[in-house]
Amino acid sequence: MATSKKTLDKVTIYTVGAFGLSRVEASGLTMHRGPYAQYQNAIHVQYKPKGAQKARGLVKYDNGSGAPVLVIVEGWGHPEGPDAFGAPTMNANGVESKETRFACFDPRYTQEAIAFLQDYIKGHKVRLCILSSEDFKTAHDALEPRPERNATV
């Protein structure tokens, strides 16, 4: 028996990656918990980015080395968050370039993202907020149950 999923329209998804916080405005978002590789309790999110034709997805899991940051806020037009890059520089040939403020996967990116999100989400309708390992463990209420698969005989 398949479980029906609730679809959320016009949401903003924040995640942390190699160079800090990223933001995606999306529609048609569904999410549930289920297995992913060796993680039995991963969060699966499917969505269609604003202006895109095809759906995309992401999977977040707690691997014990720090929580996967995932915040879903209703609506579009939310801010980008801290910039990963410093001020542009110009070389002798007139070529402008930017350098990242920290090396990739530097913990300061995650710290900045969490501080920004904790402050920003006050007063906004948040559908899912995972900023720590404890949040990840208790995020069951916002998620749909894992879809059941029909057994074929």
N, C-alpha and C positions, 0 to 999 in steps of 0.2 A: 504494500500500500504506500503510495507516494504521499509525502507531506507537502501541503501547499505552502508557498513562500510568499511573504509580504514583500512587495516591491516599493522602494523609496524613490521618489522623483526629486530632482534638483537638490543634490547634496554636494558637499565639499569634503574630500577625503585628504587627510594629512597623514603622511608616513615619513619615517626617517630612513635615509639610505646612506650611501658612501659619502655624500657631500651635504649632509644635513637634511633639513625639512623640505619635503616636496608637497605640492598642493595640486589636486586634480578636481575640477568641477565635473560632475557626472550626473547621469540619470539612470533609471532602471536598475538601481542597486539592490542586490540580494546578498545575504550572508548567512552562513551556517558554520557549525563546528563539525569536524570530521578528521580522519587520519590523513597525514601527509608524510611520506617517507617514514622515518622512525618515530614521528610525533603523532600520538593518538588523538590529541585534542587541539589541532590547529584550527585557525579561523580562516575560512574561505570567503572571499569577497568577489562578486562579479558585478560589473558596471559597464556603462557606455560613456566614455568621456564626451564632454560637451563638444559638439561639432564633428564627432567621429561617426563612422557608419558601422563599425564592428565593435562588439563587446570585448572587454578585457577582464583580466582577473588578477588577483594577488592572494598570496597565502602568508599568514603570519603565525609564528609559533614561538614558544618560550623555550629556548635551548639552554637556559640556566646561566647565560653570560650577560644578562640584561634584558629587560623587557622589550618586546617589539612595540614600537610606538605606532599606534593606529587610532586616529580620532576622526569621527564622521559627524559633521555638523550639517543641519538642514539649511538649505538655501545656497545660492551662489553669491559671488561678490565678496567673499571673505579674503583677508590679506594674505600675501605670500609668506610672510615670516622672515626670519633672519636670512640674509644673503650669504652664500658660501664664498663669494669672491670679494677680494679687496678692491681698492680703487684702480682704475685702468692706468697703465703706463704706456709711454710712447718711446719707441726705440729710435736710433739715429736715422733709420730709413722711413720713418713716419708711420710705422705699423703699430697699432694699438693692441695691447694684450692685457689680460687679467690673470692674476694668480689666485688660487684658493687661499683662504685665510689659514686653514689647517690642512694637514695631510688627510687623505681619504680614511674614513672610518675613525677619525679622531673622536674620542668620547665627548669633547667639548661641543661638537655638533649636536649630539643627543641632549646634552645638558641645556644648551641654548633653546633647542626645540621644545623641550619639556617646560622650561620657564615661560617661553612665549605662549604655548598652548594653555598652560594653567591659568595665565592671566587673561588670555583672550576668550576662553570658553565661558567665562562668567557672564551670564546674561544672554547666552545663545542656546538654542535648542540643540542639544547634543544627543545623537542617537547611539553612539558608542565611544567610550573614552578609555583607552589603554595607555597609561603612562608609566606603569610599573608592573613587576611580576605579579603582585597581588591583584591588580586590576585585571590582568589576563586571566587569572584563576577564577575571578568572580564575575566575568563578563557574560555569563549565561543568559541573563534576562533579556538582553538586547538581540540575542541571536536566535535564529530559527533552528529547530532541531535538525539533525543531519537527515537528509532524505533517505528513506528506506529503499532498498533495491528489491525488486521482485525476483524471486528465485525461479529459474526456468528448469523444468524437469524433462 
